């Protein structure tokens, strides 16, 4: 099938889930696929930095790391030249002749080894590639089976310069290797960018994207193909590995187009995308870091119920362990909702009261210092007693559930204003809702109760109890406590925070949108004072364009205050 006079190239998108740093395993996956498709396809297309996983960040400063990459590419090239492998386009970081490191794509075929370096290096949002890579030259097409393939690496498609250069040099098709993280509405944005490049160049575009969770980032895959006439030819699955076949075919007028009999996979809506991103993030963060399952405190409130549902869909009911930890102020309703949540999901639930732990600690402090913890200090002791129990169980050696990571449950609204306790409810290895505002927590709970997508391991139906969704939110750290006693209503709070955090709007600009100026100033003060807490919190999946951590970087020691 590798006759260079052929006028049709059978190409395959390999939308796979590499592990950062697992160079040998990622290379094994590429070679295994190349053996499987040998004789059945002409060209496999993998993703940006597939050999190493993406993003590699400062790993590229390690000579031994780059040496392992060179070994992996040499192995692919050697086995390709020996026969039995399907040619491929694959991404990897490598040394340049000038001594830096380039983010590169390689066309590897029998006795063919051509490299294209990434030209545009993104340095915004979650990206800081100028820290780790040097800029490559503008790309030129590479010859393969009678066609000129225009290979671009991720950002090179997002700006017009690279595609225009390829078109000017006679490219027949653009193949774009990507590590493009998901955020709400990202699929529409990618397609709009590809459509613009298509209009500018008249070339079909094969867009291949990584899938999987990597620390805070979630890659949704959703690879797609745009035909020469701008139509959507096909699209791969979202938030799952997938393989899509197509033909790059010569047309009678001397141009090339892409055709496929594979129908486009459906793309989830906004709420389905957020929930699916959380599921994939939890699954990969747990598995890729060597844990067996997840555990969490199940309070009877909406946040922990949604986290339990996400964890169950990610890992399966047998791999999720919930603990309810009542104190004097814990209501019967909270206990019944926690039990209902666990029953709906089919997960294990244990009850460990914290009355003795809190009051014996308070008594010991009073006996030694004559200080009796009260009010906020006593509330925080409750949260910290619960965190202590969860972390102790997570650390337990030899138990049947050894290797269970604690998931924390604070949402973006609470994280923004510091409505959380350090070393208490902030304990955990991953904060699942860190980038999800409270109003969206309710929305995705309702969405999940009505939807179960392929790949979800939880049950059909109401994963989150209806009573939990309908009850007023409360931390229950004091008698009769409600969140709205100290915070604005969540629809108001989230509206302000979306402008303040996501939009970087000033107080006057936010007030001009109709919000009470005093409330805006109060929220601003809470936001500013909570930076030290956020910096110590667990990472969480990024589902917006302005997450805490990779996107929004504010100094802790900071005397600036908005007027």
N, C-alpha and C positions, 0 to 999 in steps of 0.2 A: 504493500500500500504506500510505499515511500517513493514511488516513481516521480521524479521531479518534473515530468511533463504533464502530470495530472492536473485537471481543472477543477477538482473538488477535493477539499481537505476535510476529513472527518475529525472534528475537534470535540474535546470533552472538558467541561468545567468540573474541576474537582474542588468542591466547597467543603473543606475539611477543618478540623479543630486541632491545630497544633498546640503543643505545650511549650511555653517559653523556656529555653535552656535545655530542652530534651532533644538535643541535636541528633543523636543516633536514632531515637524513636521516630522523630519526624522524618528523617531520611529513609528509615525503613518503610514508613507509610507511603512515601513518594515512590520508592522502588517497587513496593508490592503492587501499587496501582499501575505502574508502568508495565510490570509483567502481565498483570491481568488484562490490560488493554492492548498489549502487543498483538498485532495482526487484526485487531478489531477497530482500531482508530489510528489516526496519523499524528495527533498532537494533543497532549494533556496540558491544561492551564491551571496552575496552582496560584497561591496568593503571595502577597508581599512578605518578604522575610520568612517564608514557610519553613526553611531549614532550621531556623532558630526560634520560630514563633515571634509574635509582634505584640507590643513594642519591646525591644530588647533593652532600651534605656542604656545605663552605664555599663552593661555587660560588654559592650563593644570596646571598652578601654582595657579589657583583659586580653593579653596576647595568647594565653592558653585557650580562651574561648574562641578567638578568631582562628587559631590553629585547628581547633576541632571543626570549625566551619569549612576550612580549606580541605581537611581530610574527607568530610562528607561530600563536598562537591567533586573531589577527585574520585571518590567511590562511585558516584552517579555517572561520571564521565567514563570511567573505566568499564563499568558494566554496560553502559550504552554502546560503547565501541565494540564490545564483545558480542553484541546481538541479544535479542530476547526482550528488549525494553522498548516501549513506545516513546517517541520523542516527547519532550516536555518543555514548558516555560515555567521557571521556578524562581522564587525570590530568596535572596540571602545577603547579609552584610559581609563585605570583604575589604581587605586592604586595597588602597589605590596605589598607583605608582609614586604618587607624591608623598606617601606616608600616612595619609588620613584613612578614613573608613567611608566607603560608599554604601548606600542602600541600593542594591542592584537586582536586576532581573537577568536570568540566563536562559538562552535557547540552547538546549542540549539535545543533540541528535547524533546518530552514528557519524563519527569524524567531524562533528560540528559542535562548536562551543563559542557562542557569541554573547557578549555582555552589554547591557544597557544600564546606565547609572541614573538614579533619580536626580532630576534637575532642580525642582522646586522643593524646598525643605520647610514644611509647616512649623511655625513657631508661635502658636496661639492655642487657647483652650487647653486640651490635654496634651498637646504636642510641644516638644522642645527639641526638634531634630537638629537644629543648628548646633546644639550642644554636643551631639554625638556623630554627625555625619558631615562630609564635605560635599559641596554641590557638584554634580556631574555636568557634562556638556549637554547641550540640546540633543535629543535623540535623532538617530537616523534609522530608516527601516532595515530589517534583516530579511534576507532571502530564505524562503522555505517552500519547497514543492511548487515553484513557479509563481508564488505570491510574495508580495512585499509586506511583511508583518510590521506594523508600527506598534512597538511595545512601550507602554508608559507605566510608571510606578506611582500609583495613588495620586498625590497632589498634582502631578504633572497633567492629569486630566482636568483638574478643577480650575486651572488657569489656562488661557487659550494658547499660550506660546508654544508648548510642546506639540499639541495636536496640529497646529498650523505648520510647524516645521516639518512634521511627518508628511502632511499632505503636499507641501511644496516639494518634498523629495520623492514623491511618487508612491507613498504607502497605499495599499489596497484595503486594509482593515486595521482598526485600532484594537489592541488587546491591553486592557488596563488591569494591573495587579494591585489589589487594595488590602489595607488593614484599616477599614473605616468603621469606627465605633458607632454604636446606635445611640440615638436620642430621639425623642418624639418628633415625628414628621421627617426623619432623615431619609427614608426611602423615596419620598416625593422630591426631596432636595437633590439626591443623587441622580434621579432620572432627569430632572430639569437641567442639571449640569451636563449630563451626557447628551441630552437632546440639543443643547446649545452647541456643543462641540460637533455634533452631527450636522447641524445646519451650517456651521462655519466651514466644514471640510467636505461634506457630502459622503463621509465614510461610515460604514457600519462599525458598531462599537460592542466589544465583548468585555463586560465589566465583571470581574471575579473578586469576591470579597470573602475575607476570613469569617469564620463563625467560632464562637466560644467566649467564655469569661476569662478575663485576665486582670486580677486585682480589681480596681474600680471599673475598668472598662468592660463593656459588653459588645461583642461583635455579632451582628445578627445574620451575616451571610447575605441572603436575598440578592445573590448575584443575578445579573440580567443581561439581555442582549437587545441592542437597538439596531434595527435593519437600516439599510442605506436610505430608505424613504422615511425614516424617523419612527416607524412603528415599533411597538414592543414585541419582539419575536418570541421570547420565552423568559421565564424567571424561575430561579431556584427557591427552595424553601427558606422561610425566615426562622432563625433561632434553632436551626438543626443542620446537621451535615446533609449534603445532597450531591448528586451527580447528574449533570445535564449534558446531553449530546446534541450536536448540531453539525451542519455542513457549512464551511466557508466555500462558496461556489462562485466560479467565474461566470459573468454575464456576457451576453453576446456583444455588448458595446465596449468591451475591454475593461469594465469595472468588475468589482467583486461584491457579493452580498452574503448575508448569513441567513440560513433557513434552518428550522427545527420543527420536528413533529412533537416535541415535548411541550405540553400546555403550560402556561405560566401558573406557578403555584400562588395561592392566595396570600395576601399580605394582611396581617392583623391590623385592626383599627388602633387608635391611640391607646385606649385602655388595655386592649389585648396585647399591644406591644409593650407597654410598661410592665404588665404582669409577666409576660413571657420573658422579658429581659431579666426580671428578678429571679425567675425560676432557673434560667440558664446560669446566671451569676452564682447562685447558691450551689447548684450542682457542680459546677466546675471549680469553684473556690474550695469546696469540701473535698472533692475527689483529687484535684490536682495537687493539693497540699497534704495528701496522705491521710485524711480523716475518714472514718467509716460512716459517720452520721452527724446529726445536729441535735442540740438540745436548747431549750429556751424556757424562760419563765412565762407561764400562761396565766394571765391575770383575770380574764373575763372581759377585758377591754378589746377595742377594735384593732389596735396595733399588733398586739401579740397574737390575736386570732388570725390576722392576715399573714403574719410571718409564719405561723404554724401551717397555714394552708400552702404558702409558697414552698416551704421546706418539704412538705409532704408531696407536692407535685414534682419537686426536684429529685427527691431521694427515695420516695416510697414510704408508706406508713410504718414499716418495720424499722426504719432508720431515723425516726424522729422521736425524741423523748421530751415530754413536757413536765414541768414541775409547777404546781401551784403552791404559794407560800403565804398563807393568810396571817394577818395580824389582827389586833383588836378592832380596827376600823374596816376590815374587809367585810363587805356585805354578803348576805346569803345569795343575792342576785349574782354577784361576781363569781362566787363559787359554782353556782349552777350553770352560768354561761361558760365558764372554763371547762367544766365537765361536758357540756353539750358540744363545745368546740372539739374537744378530743374525741368524743364519740362520733361526731360527724366525719372526722378524718380517719378514724381507726388507729390513732396513735396512743402510745402508752402515756398515762398521766399518773404521777405520784403527788401526794400532798405532804408538805413538810412545814408545819407551823413555825413562825419565827418569834413568837411572843417571848419564850424563854431566852432566846439568843439576844434579842434587843434589850430586854429588861435586866438580864444579868450583866450585860455590857454597861448599860446605864448605871446600874448599881455599883459596879467596880470603879467606874469613873468618879462617881459621887463619893465613894469611900476614900479614894486616893486624893481627890482634889477639892472636895466640898462643892463641886460643880455638878448640878443635875441637868443633863441634856434636855432641852425643851424646844418647842416650836420647830424651826427649820432644822436644827441639829438632830432632833428626834426623828423628824421625817426622813432625813438623809440616812440616819442609822438603819431605818427599815429597808431602804433601797440597798444599802451596802450589805446588810445581812443576807438579802436575797442574792446579791451578786456573789458573796462569799460562798453560799451554798452551791450555786451553779458552777462556779469555777472549781470548787472542791470536787464535785461530781465529775466534771470534765477531766480533772487531773487524776482521778482514781485509777490506780494500776491494778490490772487483773480482773476487773469487773467485766461482766458480759458486754457492757456498753463503753468500754474503754475506747478512747479515740473519737469521742463525740465533741464537736466544736460548739461552743456557746454562741448563739445568735442573739444580738441585741435588737431592740425593737423601737428605738426612737425615730420618729418621722422627721421630715425636713422642717416642719413648722417648729417642733420642739427643739431640734438641733439649732435652729436659727436663733431662738430667744433664750437658750440655755435652760429650758424646762426639762432638765435631766440631772441626774446625780453622778458625778465622777466616782468611779470605782463602785458604783451601784448598778443602776439599770443601764449604765453605759458599758458595763463589762461585756466582753465578747470578742470573738475573732472577726465577725462581719456584722455590720449594721445594715440590715436588709432594706430598711425604708429611709435611709439617710438622705436620699435625693427625691423623696416622694412627699409632697405636702399633705397635710391631714385631710383636706377635702378630697384629694385624689385617693387617699387610703380608703375612704368610704366608697368612692366610685369604683375602684378596682375590686373591692369586696363584692359589691353588687354585680359587677361584670363576671367575676369568677363563679358566682352562684348560678349564673345563667349560661356559662360557657365552659367547655372542657376541650382543649385543643389536643391534637395528636402529640404524644410525648409526655403529657401530664400524667403523673403516677397516682394522683389522688382520685377520690371518687367523683361521680357525677352528682350534680345537685348542690345543695346548700353546704358548702365547705365552711363558710362563716355563718354562725347562727344569726337569724334575723333579729333576735332580741339584742344581740351584741351590736348590730348595726344601728338599731333604733335608740339605744340607751344613751344618756348624756355621758360624755367622757369625763373620767376622774382618775387621778393617781391614787386616791383613797389612802393618803398618808396622814389624814386628819379627819375627825368626825364630820360627815356631811360635805366633804370637800368636792368641788367641781372645778374643772380646768378653767371655766369662764369666770371663776372668782378672781383670778389673777391675770388672765389673758383676755384680749378682745375675742368675740365670737370668731370661730375658725374661718368662716367665709370672709370676714373683715380682715383678720390677721393674714390669711393667705393672699388676699388681694394686695395688701400693703407689701408683703414680703416678695411677691413676684416682681413688683416694681423696684423694690429696694435692693434685693439680692440679685435677681436674674437680670434686671434692667439697669442696675446702678443708678437709679433715679434719686435725686435729692429730696429733702423733706418738702420743700415748697412745690416741687413738681408733683409729688405724690398727693399732697393736699389739694392741688389743682384738679386732680382726678375725682375729687369729691369726698376724700377721707378727712376725718376730724384731725386738725393739726396737732392737738394734744396727744391723741392716740398715736399718730405717726411719730412724734418725738419719743413717746414711751417705747414704742417698738424699736426705734433706732438705738436707744440706750441699751435695751436688752440685747440687741444684735451685737453691738460693739463690745459689751462686757463679756459676752460668751465666747469670744475667740479662743481664749486659753482652753476652754473645755473642748471645743471642736478639734483643736490640734491634738488632743490626747485621746480622742474617740477612735473607734474601729473604722476601717475603711468601709465603704458601702458602694453598691452598684450605681454607676452614673447613668441616669436616664434623661437628663436635661442638658441644655447647653451651658448651664452655669451651676455646676456642682461644687460643694465644699471640698477643697483639696486640690485637685488637678486644675480646676478652672479658676476658682476664686482664691487668691493668695493675698491675705491681709496680715500685716505684722501684729503679733500679740502685744508687744510694747509699742503703744501708738497713742500719742497725745492728741491727734486730730479728732475733733468732734464736729459733726454736722450742726449747723446753726438751727 
